[in-house]
Amino acid sequence: MKKYLKRDNHVDLLAINRAKERIWNLISGLMMVTVDGSFRFFAAMHRDDDFIECAFIVLDIEAGTAKIDPYTLGPPDDAEK
C-alpha cells in the first residue's frame, strides 16, 4: 500500500480500489492444472457470502472421461460455534 500512500497523507482511493479489484479477479476463479493436464483443482469464491465452491477434476484422457468431486467450504453452523 506504500505505493498508493504519499508523504502528504493523501490517499488515492481509486488506485487502491483498482488494486483490490485486480486481486479479487485473480482469486475469485482459480484453476490449477498438473503438468500432464490429467488433474485439476478449481475454486470459485463469491463476494456476497463466505462460501467457496471447489472441485477436484480428474481426467482420463484415454477413456475420454472426467471424474468431478465437488465440495463447498463455508462458515461453521451456529450449532458448532
Secondary structure as GFF3:
##gff-version 3
##sequence-region A 1 81
A	DSSP	alpha_helix	13	28	.	.	.	ID=ss1
A	DSSP	beta_strand	29	33	.	.	.	ID=ss2
A	DSSP	beta_strand	39	45	.	.	.	ID=ss3
A	DSSP	beta_strand	52	60	.	.	.	ID=ss4
A	DSSP	beta_strand	65	73	.	.	.	ID=ss5
A	DSSP	three_ten_helix	78	80	.	.	.	ID=ss6
###
